[in-house]
Amino acid sequence: MTPSDRSFRPQPAPQIGALNPYVPGKPITELERELGIRESIKLASNENPLGPGELARAAYAQAAAELGRYPDGGGFALRHAIARHHDVDPEMITIGNGSNDVLDLVARTFLHPGQEALFSQYAFAVYPIATQSVGATARVAPAKDFGYDLDAMAALITDNTRVVWIANPNNPTGTWLTAAPLKDFIASLPATCVCVLDEAYIEYAEDPELPNGVEWLAEFPNLIVTRTFSKIHGLAALRVGYGLSHPQAAELMNRVRQPFNVNAPAQAAALAALADTAHIARSVALNQAGMTQLTQGLAALGLRVIPSRGNFVTVDLGRTAGPVDQALLKEGVIARPVANYGLPNHLRISVGLEAENARLLAALKQALAA
């Protein structure tokens, strides 16, 4: 039954009616249901193809025995483990239902109508969503070589700027900022402006030039660093992330954080995953090999790949990506078109297992030749 809308006249906040929602990668189940195919592969959402390690799996199974109990609303054990891992005070930790939740907490805590947030062209789609959802104004700096142009961003700072969003490495382009210019940029920000350094992919960035933002927290009280268990730790389905910040900033965000925002099995799995250094090392090694396989294979197809320090590559197809993406879907291969980021000729491809990468390359070669 379809309900009548004649008596329903919702009145959302003005900024909500104009909001473009986040579009996730197509699930395998949806593709197989639509096209009636089987054995599809998904290289669209930057997931760890190994999934979680055995320690996290065991902790999750054990926690499932207590599903009738509410989780620890403050995440005591997990917060303290994260604090030990980063050698910071537990009062600097804010846990979230994925790091997206922490980004939303930042917006709800530090932005309101009449204020501004700043991010780059081709930046993560959640930044404009979080900004607009609280009625703040988004200012977008033009990108440079698909990455952040810090000079262009600095030129847009005003007395009303309250949040600056920076992902390092960046999603969806994989570009990155080195330590010296990024640190100088953060140091130049007014004390009233929070800088969010989104490091969702930092564990994959085996490059000494990339900074660890956590090391700068003592120097910059207006810095918030966000991390996630969805990528290197393979816990995407459980939605666990966290922010590290000055204790006063964390206390403010925890005022608006929803109670029990991270469920008990997720907390248990994340706690175990944090200590599973062997699984992290396997994931990094697999990503490095897969990145080489994909970049060399894409280059052999005559395609330009944006250099990446994440667990994905974004490739210029030299044509509108939509028809190529549809051809891949018919072969049971899910990649990620990024036209919604202003990149209509590009696909973002997550690094998968060796056989998955090979299947993607073969299907892409066929699609490009059609």
N, C-alpha and C positions, 0 to 999 in steps of 0.2 A: 504494500500500500504506500502510495506517495502522499505525504501530508499536504494539505492546502497551505498556501502562504498568505492567504487573504487577511488573516488576523495577526500575522507576525511581521513586525517592523523593527528589526534590530537597529540599535543606534551605537555602533562601535565608536571608539575614539577616532578622531580624524585620520591619524597616522596609520591605523590598522587597515582601513579600507583600501589604502593605496599600497599596502605591503605585498611584495612578491615573496611567497613562501619558499623555503629551501626545498630543492628538488633532489632527492637521494638517488643513488644509482639503482638501476632496475634490478630487482631481486631475481634470482634464478627461477624461483617458483612461478613468478609472473610471466617470464619469457616462455617457459615450457608450457604453461597453461594457454598462452596466447597462440603459440605456433605449433603446439602438439609435438615438441621435440624432447629428446632426453639427452643426458650426459653433457649438459651445457657447462661452460666455465665462466667465471665472473672475474674480470680484471678491471673493475670499474670503481671500487670504493677504497682502494689503498689498504686493504686488509692484509694481515700477515698470512701467507699461504700455509704456513705450518700450524696456524692456530695457536692455542695456549700450550705451555709446557706441561709435563706430567705433574709437577708439583701443584700448579694451579688447578688442574683437572681434579686431583685428589682432594684438595681443599674445598673445591666447589661441591663435590659429591658428599663430603662430610657435613658441610653446612646445610645441605638440602634436608638433612634429618630434622632440622629445627625450623621448618618453613612456617610453623604456626606462631613463631615469636617475631616481634618487631626487631629490626636491627638496632645496633647501637647508633643512636641519632647523631652523636658527635664523632663517630668513627675513631674512637680513642686508639685502638691498637693500630689501625691503618695510618692514622695521622702521625703517631709516634714512630712507626717504621719508616714512613716517608721522611720524617725529620732526621732520623739517624742516617738514612741513605744519603741525604744532601747536607748533613752536618749543619742543620739549622734548628731553631726553636720550634717545638710543636705548635706554639701559638701563631706561627707564621703560615700554617697550612689551612686551606679551605678545600674540603672535598666536594666533588660534584658528580652529577649523573652524566659522566663524560665531561671532557674539558669544555664542550659547548655550553654546558650548564654553568660553568664558572665564567665563561664569557658573558653569558646573559646576566649573571650576578653582578659583574662589573658594570654593565650598562644600567641595571636597575639601582645600583648603589651610587654611581658617580655621574649619571647623566639625567637631565630632565629638559623639558621644552625651553628653548631659548639658548641652550648650550650646544656645543659642536663636538663631533668626534671626527677624527682624521684617519684615513687609510689610503692605500695605494690602489690604482687601477690594477685589475687582475688579482686582487686580494681575496681571501676566503669569504664566501658568500654570507657567513654568519655575522660578519662585522656590520654590514649595512642593515641586516635584519635586526640585530640587537639594538643598533642605534635608533632606527626608525620606530621600533616597537615602543620605545619610551618617549617618543616625540622630540628627540634631539635632531639636530641637523647634521647630515653627513657631508663631509668635504673630501673630495677624491683627488689625490695627486696623480699626475700622469706617470706612467711607468717608464723605466729606462731598460731596454733590452729585456723586456718582460718581467723585470724585477723592480725593487724599490729604488726610487730616486730620492735620497734623503734631503738633498738640497731643495728639490721641488716640494717636499713635504714641509720642510722648515719654513718655506715661504708662505705656507698656508696657515701657520700657527697664529691664532688671534687671542685676545683676552678672554674669549668665550670657549676656547678649546679646553676640554676637560679630559678627553681620552684619546690616545693615539694607539691604533692597533697595528702591530707588526708581527708577521709570521716569519720565522727563520728556522728551517727552510720554508719557503712559501708554497702554499697550495692554492691554485692548481698548477703553477708553472715550475715548481721545484727549484727556483732561484734562491740565492742566499746572500746574506750580508756578512762581511768579515768583521772582526772585533773592533778595530780602531775607529772606523767611521760610525759604526753603530753606537759605540760607547760615547763618542763625542756628541752624537745626535741626542741621546738620552740626557746627557749632561746639560745640553742647551735648553731643555724644556723648562717652562715655568713650574714652580713648586705646586701650583694649583692643577697641574695636568698629570694625569696618570698615564704611564706608558705600559701597555700590555704586550709582553713578548711571548708570543704563542710558539712553543717549542714542541709541538705534537710529533714532529719527525726527527728531533735532534739526535736520538739514539742511532739513527741510520747514517748520520752525517759524519762519516769517518774522515774528517778533515780538520787538521789542527787550526785552520784559519777561522773556523766557526766557533764563536764564543759559547760558553755555558752561562746563560743569563743568571743562573742561581748565584754564581760567584760575585755578581754585582749588587745583590740585594742590600748588603751592609752599606754600600756607598750611595745607593739611590733609594730613598724611602718611598718615592712615587713610582717605583717599578713593581709590576706584577708579572710573574712568570707562570705560564700554564703548561701543564704536561698531561699526558693521557696514557691509559693502559690499553687503548684500542689498537695501537699500531704495533710496536716492537713486541709487546707482551701478548698480543693475540686475543684480547678480551673484548673485542668490538661488540659482541652481543650483550655483554653485561653492563656496559656504559659506566665506566669509572674514570674519573679524571681528578685533577687537583690544581690549585693555585698556590703559589708561594709568594709572600708579600710581607711588608711591614706588619707587625702585629695589629696596629690600629686599623689598617686597611682590611685585614682578615676579620677582625672583630665586627667591622661595619658590614662586610659581605655576609657574615654568618647571621646577622640580624634579619636579613631578607631571604636567606637560604631556607628552602622548604625542609620541614622535619623528615627524617628518614629518606633523604633524597638518594642515598646509595644503599641498595638492599644488602642483606646479610651475606648471601652467597657471593655477591660481587666483591664485598669487602674482604671476605676470606680468600677468594681467588687472587685478588690484587695483592694482598699481603704475601701470599706464597710466590706470586710471579715476580715481585720486586727482588726476591732473594735468589731467583733462578738464573744465575749468571751464565750457566751452560746453555740454556735455551736462548738467552739474548745473543750469545756468541754465534749459535747456529743460525739464528734469524739474520744477523748482520752478514754472515758469510754467504747465506743463500741469496740475500738481496744484492750483494756485490756481484756475484756470478750472474744473477738474472739481469741486473742492470747492463752488464757487458753484453750478454746475449741479445737483449732487446735493442740496445743502441746500435750495435753492429748490424743486426738484422734489419733495422729500420733504415740505416744508412745505405745498406745494400739495395734497398728498394728505392733509393734516390730521394729519401725524405729527410727533412731537417728536424732534428730533435733539440729541444731546449735543454741545455745542461741542467742536471738535477742532482740534489743531495737528499732527496726523499726516497720513498720506496715506489716511485712511479716516474714515468716520463710523459711529457706532453709533446706531441709531434704535429708538425704542419703538413697536412695532406696536399697542400697546393690547390685545393678545391673545397667546395662546401662539404663539410664532414657528414651531414645528415644522411645522404644516400649511401655513403660508405659504411656508416654505422648500421644502417638497416640491413645491408648485405652481410655484415658480420653477425648480426643477430640471427639471421636465417641459417647461419652456420653454427649457431649455438655459442657464439663468443660475445660476451658483454664487455664493451669498453665504455668510456665516459665522454660523450660530446660535451664541449665546454662553450657552446655558443652563448649560454646565459652569462658567461664571464666576459663577453665581448670578443671571443675567439672562435668565430664560426667555421674556420678552416682547420681547427685543431681537434685532436682526440687526446684525452689523458688515459694512459694505460698503466695499470698497476703491475708491479713485478710479481709474477706467479712462480709456480714450480717450473722446472725446466721443460717438461712436456707441455704445460699450459702456454708458456711463452712461445714455444715452437708452433703450437696450434694457432695462436694469434697471428704470428708472422705469416704462416701459410694462408690463413683465411684472408688476411689483409692484402697479400699479394694477389690473390684471386679477385678480391673486391676492386682493387685499383685497376685491374686489367679489364674489368667488365665494361 
